[in-house]
Amino acid sequence: MSAPVYQRIKDVLTEEIRQGKYKPGDILPSVNQLAKMFSTSRNTSVKAINDLSHEGVIYCVQGKGSVVNDLRKEKKGQASKRAKTKSASSCPVIGVLLADFDDMTHPYLSMILRGISGRAKTMPCNLKTFCIKNYSIDDFIRTENFDGLIVLTELPQSSVFLLRQNKIPFVLANNDIYGEELLSVTIDSFTATYKAVEYLHSLGHSKIAVLSGPYFARSTPLAYSAYKHAMNHFKLEVDESFFRSCNYGEEGGYAVFSEMLNAGKVPTAVFALEDFIAVGVMKAAAEKSLAVPGDLSVIGSGNMLNGSNVKVPLTTFNIKLDELGGLCLDVLLKQIKKELVINSKVSLEPELVIRDSCQALRGKR
């Protein structure tokens, strides 16, 4: 079986660097040029470049491109390499930590990354992407070169504490650990859930279900608390079976909502804490001949379905992922420069975007 195209790009570039075609400090072809050279997609060439950056063969400089590393310097030890980087440039190296490079094409992460990239164009810093998939956090800290870290994956608490123990400046993106003094920029899931119930109640709905995402996600307990608070506030009966956790994505929403319907639990409205969960809900509803919005009103979250093939435009929350990415970079750079961070825990309030997937309950105004 032939190697994947991204691997062939890596192999060719690595061999050309070894033979001296590209020397330390040289700029590699852009990802668009590589895509044309290898007759492939831009995403494939991005993955190849990200892998080479992850392996330390190159490093990426905002506005400049992919620069060949001097691998001879790598052998002198991580501490000395960090010191030389800092002395050679006043631009801090900002690491962006992902769970998997394949995730970069998902609208959730791509919107956050766009916000980080856009903000980086207005301030002196270099961005590097890292994948934690094949690392222990200890190995990552010892072997990689960066001045601060934007954590875009949900690390175990022990790994977060290890970053702090090693005095590494970092910010958690849409994640936090309660009771700990950590920098974080998050989406206010409590407010989103409350507003969703409030809006659906205004349309006459009382049998309202909430699909929160995975049980271990930071947003799940917040959504549960908000759901009960809102239902009690509007004097609506709280049915515990109408609050369900599920996997992110269309399949997660489809599986859990199908299970609810098969068990005879049929709400008139659903709030899903991710747009793709909402898409799964609508698919399961269609199989039971429940029309959206005639029989079932649906609200999602994320505003991530622009240009999608969803039959009914989805009412959703704009959770400001671009803004979240930019703010992560802002607070991290202040921490690196030892400037005062007035608010170490920033929470962004979502905005309801009303489309066609919700309507007043039949017989109600």
C-alpha positions, 0 to 999 in steps of 0.5 A: 500500500502506498504511503499517504500523500502527506507522508510523501510530502514530509519524506520529500521535504525531509530528504531535500533538507538532509541533502542541503537543498533547504538549509537552516533558516531557509523558507519552505514552499507554502502550503498552497504551493505544496498542494499544487506540487503534489496534486493534493488538497491544501489540508493535506499539505497543512498536515505535512507541515504541521507534522514537520513542525511537531517533529522539530524539523521546521518552525512556523513564523507568522507572516514568513512561513515554514523555516528550516530548523538547525537540528544540530542545535537540538542536541545541545539540550532543551534548556539551552535551546529555549534560552537561545530562542529567547535571546535571538528574538523578542517574539515569544513562541506560542504553542497551540496544543491540539488532541489530533491534527485531524481535528483542525478541519472541524468548524469548532477548532478551525474557528478558534484557530482563525481567531488566534491567527487573526489576533497574532497578526496584530502583535509580535509572536510566532505560532506553533501547533503541537499534537499531544496524541503521541506524547506524555505531557512530561515528554512534551514539556521536556522536548518541545520549544515554546514560551507559552501554551494555548490548550485547545484540548481537554487535558487531564487535571494532572497534566494541567497541574504539571504545566503549572508546576513547571511554571509554563505560561498557559491558558485553557480554551473553553475549559477550566478547573473549578477552584484553581487559579488558572487562566481560562477563556470559556463559553458561558454554557449556563447562560446558553441553556437558560436562554434556550429554555427561556425562548422555548417557554416563550413559544409555549413549550413545556416539554423541553429536552436538553442534550448536553454533550459528553457527561465528562465535558465541562459544559454538562454540569453547568447545563444541568444546573441551568436547565433545572434553574430555568424550568423551576423559574418558569414553573415547568415540570422538571423531567430528569429523563429529558436531560441527557448527555451524549457524544458530540456530533450527528451520530451522538445526537441521533443515537440518544434522541432515537433512544428517547423516542423509542422509550416514549419520551417525546418532547416538543422542543430540544436544546442541543449544546452543539449544532451537530448534535442538533442535526442528529436530533432532527434526523432521528425526529424525521425517522419518527415522522416528527416535523421540524419545527411543526412537531419539534422545535430545535435549538443548537449551539455554535453557529457552525452550519453555514452552507450546510445541507440541513433542510431547516435552517437551525436556530442556534447560539453564536458562541463567538469562537473567533473571539475566544481564540483571540482572547486566549492569545491576549491573556497568554501574552500578558502572562508571558510579559508578566503584565497584570491580568485583571480577569483570569477567567473570561466567560463569553456570553452566547447570542441567540440566532433565531432561524426556522427550526423553532416555532410556537407550540400549536395552539399557543402564541 
